[in-house]
Amino acid sequence: MAEIRQDRAAARRAQRRERAAAAAAPARPQTPQRTAAQPERRRSNFVAEAWAELKKVEWPGQSQVIQGTLVVLIACFVVGVYLYVNDQIWKQVVQKVFLGQ
């Protein structure tokens, strides 16, 4: 029984020490005050970095752009035809089966 009391007392002392240490430490580190020039500097820095990245890009040539555009247009046409045919088929199914026409 005495051991249990000693353990509890030791635990309470440890908790008090932890609370005291937490209270002594600042809740949040102080951040330096921002001036009006800092956002402008960050913005210009972002633009400069973005421009540098754009210079690294290997842009496609005219033939690659035309080829890519044709692929997209053909794919859109094929999907459009598929959806139109599928819509017409299901229109007939719904009219005959569900509406009894």
C-alpha positions as CSV (number, residue, x, y, z in Angstrom):
1,M,0.0,0.0,0.0
2,A,2.8,2.4,0.8
3,E,4.4,1.6,-2.6
4,I,1.2,2.6,-4.4
5,R,1.1,5.9,-2.5
6,Q,4.8,6.6,-3.3
7,D,4.2,5.8,-7.0
8,R,1.2,8.2,-7.1
9,A,3.1,10.9,-5.4
10,A,6.0,10.5,-7.8
11,A,3.6,10.6,-10.7
12,R,2.0,13.8,-9.4
13,R,5.4,15.4,-8.9
14,A,6.3,14.5,-12.5
15,Q,3.1,16.0,-13.8
16,R,3.7,19.2,-11.9
17,R,7.2,19.4,-13.3
18,E,5.8,18.9,-16.9
19,R,3.2,21.6,-16.4
20,A,5.7,24.0,-15.0
21,A,8.1,23.4,-17.9
22,A,5.2,23.9,-20.4
23,A,4.2,27.1,-18.7
24,A,7.8,28.4,-18.7
25,A,8.2,27.7,-22.5
26,P,6.7,30.3,-24.8
27,A,3.4,29.1,-26.4
28,R,4.4,30.2,-29.8
29,P,7.6,31.4,-31.2
30,Q,7.6,35.1,-32.1
31,T,7.5,35.8,-35.9
32,P,9.1,38.9,-37.2
33,Q,6.8,41.6,-38.3
34,R,6.3,41.7,-42.1
35,T,6.8,44.9,-43.9
36,A,4.9,46.0,-47.0
37,A,7.9,45.2,-49.2
38,Q,8.1,41.6,-48.3
39,P,4.9,40.4,-50.2
40,E,6.1,42.4,-53.3
41,R,9.6,40.8,-53.0
42,R,8.0,37.3,-52.7
43,R,5.8,38.0,-55.8
44,S,8.7,39.1,-57.9
45,N,10.8,36.2,-56.7
46,F,7.9,33.8,-57.7
47,V,7.7,35.4,-61.2
48,A,11.5,35.1,-61.6
49,E,11.5,31.5,-60.6
50,A,8.5,30.7,-62.8
51,W,10.2,32.4,-65.8
52,A,13.4,30.4,-65.2
53,E,11.3,27.1,-65.2
54,L,9.5,28.1,-68.4
55,K,12.9,28.6,-70.1
56,K,13.7,24.9,-69.2
57,V,10.6,23.6,-71.0
58,E,11.1,21.8,-74.3
59,W,8.1,23.2,-76.2
60,P,6.5,21.1,-79.0
61,G,7.0,22.0,-82.6
62,Q,4.2,22.9,-85.0
63,S,3.9,19.4,-86.4
64,Q,3.6,18.0,-82.9
65,V,0.9,20.5,-82.0
66,I,-1.0,19.7,-85.2
67,Q,-0.7,15.9,-84.6
68,G,-1.9,16.2,-81.0
69,T,-4.8,18.4,-82.0
70,L,-5.9,15.9,-84.6
71,V,-5.7,13.0,-82.1
72,V,-7.9,15.0,-79.7
73,L,-10.5,15.9,-82.4
74,I,-10.7,12.3,-83.7
75,A,-11.1,11.0,-80.2
76,C,-13.9,13.5,-79.5
77,F,-15.6,12.5,-82.7
78,V,-15.4,8.8,-81.9
79,V,-16.7,9.2,-78.4
80,G,-19.5,11.5,-79.7
81,V,-20.6,8.9,-82.2
82,Y,-20.5,6.2,-79.6
83,L,-22.6,8.2,-77.2
84,Y,-25.1,9.1,-79.9
85,V,-25.6,5.5,-81.0
86,N,-25.8,4.3,-77.4
87,D,-28.4,7.0,-76.6
88,Q,-30.5,6.0,-79.7
89,I,-30.5,2.3,-78.7
90,W,-31.4,3.0,-75.1
91,K,-34.2,5.4,-76.2
92,Q,-35.8,2.6,-78.1
93,V,-35.4,0.1,-75.2
94,V,-37.0,2.6,-72.8
95,Q,-39.9,3.4,-75.1
96,K,-40.7,-0.3,-75.8
97,V,-40.0,-1.9,-72.5
98,F,-40.8,0.7,-69.9
99,L,-43.3,2.9,-71.6
100,G,-45.0,0.2,-73.7
101,Q,-45.1,2.2,-76.9
